Amino acid sequence: MLTLRNGTAYQLPPNFKDPGLKAGEKVKIAYDTVNKKHEATAVTLVQ
């Protein structure tokens, strides 16, 4: 699970490879909404 500062939560896929995410880093998230839940399809670090 990935939760943004604004409280929005995204379920990460089972095959998610952590690119070294740390609390407070900026990310870009591509997602689909399934059963009213956000499911991340891609997460990338923003520099």
CORPEPE-V22131 format. One record per residue. N is the residue number from 1. RES is the residue in one small letter. NEAR is the number of other ideal C-beta (glycine too) atoms within 8 Angstrom. Layout:
BEGIN
n:N res:RES near:NEAR
n:N res:RES near:NEAR
END
This chain:
BEGIN
n:1 res:m near:6
n:2 res:l near:11
n:3 res:t near:7
n:4 res:l near:8
n:5 res:r near:3
n:6 res:n near:4
n:7 res:g near:6
n:8 res:t near:7
n:9 res:a near:9
n:10 res:y near:14
n:11 res:q near:9
n:12 res:l near:8
n:13 res:p near:8
n:14 res:p near:3
n:15 res:n near:4
n:16 res:f near:8
n:17 res:k near:4
n:18 res:d near:5
n:19 res:p near:7
n:20 res:g near:5
n:21 res:l near:9
n:22 res:k near:5
n:23 res:a near:3
n:24 res:g near:3
n:25 res:e near:7
n:26 res:k near:6
n:27 res:v near:10
n:28 res:k near:8
n:29 res:i near:9
n:30 res:a near:7
n:31 res:y near:9
n:32 res:d near:6
n:33 res:t near:7
n:34 res:v near:5
n:35 res:n near:3
n:36 res:k near:3
n:37 res:k near:7
n:38 res:h near:10
n:39 res:e near:11
n:40 res:a near:14
n:41 res:t near:7
n:42 res:a near:6
n:43 res:v near:13
n:44 res:t near:7
n:45 res:l near:10
n:46 res:v near:6
n:47 res:q near:3
END
